[in-house]
Structures are given as structure tokens and as C-alpha cells.
Amino acid sequence: MRLWTSTFRQSQLGSLGSNYIRCGLDSIECGVSRRLPSAKALHIQTLPKTLGHSRCRPQPARQSCSPPTRRLYCNPAAAVNGAPSFAFAFDIDGVLLRSSTPIPGAAKALTYLHNNNIPFILLTNGGGKYESARVAELTDKLGVPLSEDNFVQSHTPFKQLVGGYDGIEALKDKTIMVTGGDGDKCRKVAERYGFKNVIIPGDILMDNPTIWPFSQVFTDYYQKIHRPLPRPVDLADPAKSLKIDAIFVFNDPRDWALDSQIILDLLSSKQGILGTYSDKNGDTSLPNNGWQQDGQGGFQASLRGVWDVTTGGAKLERTVIGKPHAETYKYAENVLNTYRTHLLGAGTKGKPVGRLQRVFMVGDNPESDIRGANDYESAHDTKWTSCLVKTGVFREGTKPAYAPKVIVDDVLSAVKWALKSEGWKGDVP
Ligand SMILES: [Mg+2]
């Protein structure tokens, strides 16, 4: 059994390290009520008469979930510079938005990149909604056509586990338990990722109320969202009992006591079979005194205290997804390369696209954005350059815990600085 957790952020402007999970699920009604970008998002610009030929007519904006397509080169700068060898990765909160309100210059910066075919992705530790819902919101707020294809939130890398990757087995048809957020919204997100058998702790509680009797006060809550277990918990015959192959922590759970109890039970179980207890636990002849030596994976740091008391200090092994962890940067770079290839096609003026040489990570959080970019070592030798903006958690007069390559006022200044350092010719935002 494996356990995967995503990082989170503490508040709109708070910094999150790997010890937190993002909280605050909202809606996952994505792809249904998706809105087209507002009028200002349409690809309209005033063109010099000499360039105002038919190829440069205003183009309708793409819907948020459409695949990336090569755009026409209507901007003189794009034609002059050719296919850029660099790209951007933007954090959202504290960089593009502050408390859901666009930060001045953010829309202008993204619009410029969009109009000039300079690839970028949004890379956030937020989560709780399906990607298309979040993208639709951001498209509406920022007035820039965005896509799922250049959007990565904290739990987006979990998608890889549907089909497996890097030697990790596919979990598509396995039984997984997800925790986090309101109701069973994270279950629905996981199902949209492609996982076929997804349960939540409430399913287990409603089937076995004695597993955590103190959650009975939430019976009405769970009554509305629970589903029958795929198979019962059979303490008399573990071979027939419910077996959970992986645990995913998407967000902060609402009933943390119940979720902690069930996760602890699973981490102590024999191969993820609820109701069993591994006879390896506490065996000092085994690594980690036998704990988590019976098929379990890892868990997230907020469970460390309970785990420590229960096991007498055994190591809690876990796999954490989200900034600043390299796994997320690796995933983001793959997303960016795919997006860039589709976006640039054969390149401008017939030049090949070439390798992505540099990514400018623009963030407000030294602990996650900056640290992650500084530490990441690309398998493709792509350099990540960290740019810290002052519009988020930054406090004037303080020294960032992780030093960025540059500190600038805001995201627009970061884009200008990056373009200049790349020798970008022509107009700048
Ligand atoms: Mg931030």
C-alpha cells in the first residue's frame, strides 16, 4: 500500500512547507459551466498598418480546456525573436492574485506572453477543485485564455499514478482511499483523473461505526456522501476483507480525527487490509523496527506526531507532492515541454523549436517557489531561475530563507527582467 500527499498553502499569503496540506475545497463542477474569456481576453490588438494583413485578424480566445494550438504571430516582437528557448512558471497566490483579486500587472504580463507565444505554466500548491474549474476561474479573473494544458496544482501529479510511471505500478484499477476537503469532492476529482475504485474514510465509518465512535456526531454529514464499500471489512477472514492499495491526501480533511485513525490503522496493517495488524511491527531485526515493512508507503508530516507516539519513534516514510519537492518540478517541466511543443509547432520563421533551455520560476514564497526552483536539477539540462516578487509573503527588510536569483516588485517586473536577460527584442510589456 502506498500513501501520497500533496503540499498546501496555509493561507492566501501564507507560506507552506512540505508539512502542510492545502485546505479549502470548493466546487468541482468543472467543464460544465465553463465560461469563455471576457472580451478583453480576446486576441485583439492594434496592429501597425504594415503588419495588418489577413493573418493578423483578432482571434477568438480558446476555451480553457482546449488543447494548445499554434497561434498566429501577430506581434512584431514574436516575429523578430523567433521561437523562445525559455519559458515561465508562475505561482498564483501572491503573484497573480491576492485574495482572489488580480494583482496589478499580472494580466498585462500574461497577455504579453500569450500574444508572443512565449510558453508559461501556472504552478500552484493550491488544489481541491478539478483543474478545469480552477482554470475557468483564472481565465475569467485574469482575462487571459488559460488551459488545463499549462496548469499544475498540488495534486495534479497524482494523475500519473492512474497509469503508473517510473516503475511505479498503475493504480487505475486498485482500491485507493482519498482524504481532504468538503464532502467527497476529492473522490470526484480522483475519479475524473481516472481512478476506478475510490473510497473515502466516511465510507468505512458508515460501514463500521465502531472504528471511530467519536465521529457519530457527523453521521448526517457522512450519510449524504458515503457509498457502499467495494467489499466488507471481514475481520474473521482477512482474505475476503477490504484491501486498500494506496492513500492520497489531497487536502486538509474536515474530520481529521477519523481520517488520522483510519490512516494509522492502514499504515499498521498487513498489506493494507483494514482490521489486520502486521506482525512485523516492532520487530527490531527489521529496518525501521519493522514499521512500514509490510507493503505500506509513506504519509504526510502532520501525522508524524501520532505516528511517533504509536511506534516509539519509527521513521514515517511518505511521498510528498507539491512545491518545493523535485517530483512536482519534474512533472511541471514535462507539462511545460509538451505544452511548448504544441504551442510553438515548427517554430517561428521556419526555425526549429529547439530545447527548452531556461524556465523562470516566479513566486512569492521562498520556502516553496524559490527553494524548489533553486534545488531542482532537470534531466533535460533545463535551468530554473528563481524570481521572488514582493506582492505576497515578502516583507521588506527581511532576508528570504532561500535566496532567489532576483527580487522584483511584481510579476510584471519579473517578466520584464527575464525578457531583458534573454535578449528579447522589440516591444516589452
Ligand atoms: Mg504564493
Residues whose N, C-alpha, C, O or C-beta is under 5 A from the ligand:
A	BS01	MG	D91 D93 G94 D364 N365 G392
